[in-house]
Amino acid sequence: VKLIAEAAAALPLVLQDAERRYDAHPVLTLIRRPNMAQGRAELFEALFGQLLLSGNAFVEAVRAELSR
């Protein structure tokens, strides 16, 4: 499971719609650094590992409000 998850997480990510492929987009920025503890590879390794082990995997986007 670990080897498959690592290999899948290493694949390049492409964001495109019917008209064009995006080199810069807010979703790509978010996926590059999804949180303070993980980068893209760590997030996708965990996601693919969960998918392989349980058959389900979910990602939830939550915006943290910073207190001043």
C-alpha positions in Angstrom: 0.0 0.0 0.0 2.8 2.4 0.9 4.6 1.9 -2.4 1.5 2.4 -4.5 0.5 5.5 -2.5 4.0 7.0 -2.9 4.1 6.3 -6.6 0.6 7.7 -7.2 1.5 10.9 -5.2 4.6 11.4 -7.3 2.6 11.7 -10.5 2.4 15.3 -12.0 -0.9 17.1 -11.4 -2.6 18.8 -14.3 -5.5 21.3 -13.9 -7.5 22.0 -17.1 -11.0 22.6 -18.3 -12.6 22.3 -21.8 -10.7 25.3 -23.2 -7.3 25.4 -21.6 -4.7 24.0 -19.2 -3.8 26.2 -16.2 -0.2 26.8 -15.1 -1.3 29.1 -12.2 -4.6 28.7 -10.3 -5.7 29.1 -6.7 -6.5 25.3 -6.5 -2.9 24.5 -7.6 -1.5 26.9 -5.0 -3.6 25.3 -2.3 -2.6 21.7 -3.3 1.1 22.6 -3.3 0.8 23.5 0.4 -2.5 22.2 1.8 -1.6 22.9 5.4 1.2 23.8 7.7 2.1 20.1 8.4 2.0 18.7 4.9 3.0 19.4 1.3 1.4 18.0 -1.8 3.2 14.7 -1.7 2.3 14.0 1.9 -1.3 14.9 1.4 -1.7 12.6 -1.6 0.2 9.8 0.0 -2.2 9.9 2.9 -5.2 10.2 0.6 -4.2 7.3 -1.7 -3.2 5.1 1.3 -6.6 5.7 2.9 -8.3 4.9 -0.4 -6.4 1.6 -0.8 -7.0 0.5 2.7 -10.6 1.4 3.2 -12.1 2.0 -0.2 -13.0 5.6 0.7 -11.0 8.8 0.9 -12.1 12.4 1.3 -10.5 15.8 1.3 -12.3 18.7 3.0 -11.3 22.3 2.5 -11.6 24.4 5.6 -10.5 28.0 5.8 -9.1 28.9 9.2 -9.9 32.3 10.6 -6.9 33.9 12.1 -7.5 35.7 15.4 -5.7 39.0 16.0 
